[in-house]
Amino acid sequence: MKSTTYVQCTLKRTAASTTSTITSYLPIAFAKHKRVVRLRDEQGEWTDGWIVEQVGDMLVEENELPDYRKAIRAHRQKTGDSLRRSKN
């Protein structure tokens, strides 16, 4: 099975007079400057109109992609954010 190569990109989208900017890993086939792409959110819904503003230099194989869930969990454990808050 062939592994997909990804590259980190900065994307921008304007909707209803609001501009959003995000950083995401895209398959290299879609990581072209000024290309318009659709992105899937955490709920699996697709959003049109994201414009690739910047394309990074470093290529990453699919199995090397950072897992944001693990990073968030590790951050919460280190900072105590995962602990229950006391009610005052």
Rosetta blueprint (number, residue, H / E / L):
1 M L
2 K L
3 S L
4 T L
5 T E
6 Y E
7 V E
8 Q E
9 C E
10 T E
11 L E
12 K E
13 R E
14 T E
15 A E
16 A L
17 S L
18 T E
19 T E
20 S E
21 T E
22 I E
23 T E
24 S E
25 Y E
26 L E
27 P E
28 I L
29 A L
30 F L
31 A L
32 K L
33 H L
34 K L
35 R L
36 V E
37 V E
38 R E
39 L E
40 R E
41 D L
42 E L
43 Q L
44 G L
45 E L
46 W E
47 T E
48 D E
49 G E
50 W E
51 I E
52 V E
53 E E
54 Q E
55 V E
56 G E
57 D E
58 M E
59 L E
60 V E
61 E E
62 E H
63 N H
64 E H
65 L L
66 P L
67 D L
68 Y H
69 R H
70 K H
71 A H
72 I H
73 R H
74 A H
75 H H
76 R H
77 Q H
78 K H
79 T H
80 G L
81 D L
82 S L
83 L L
84 R L
85 R L
86 S L
87 K L
88 N L
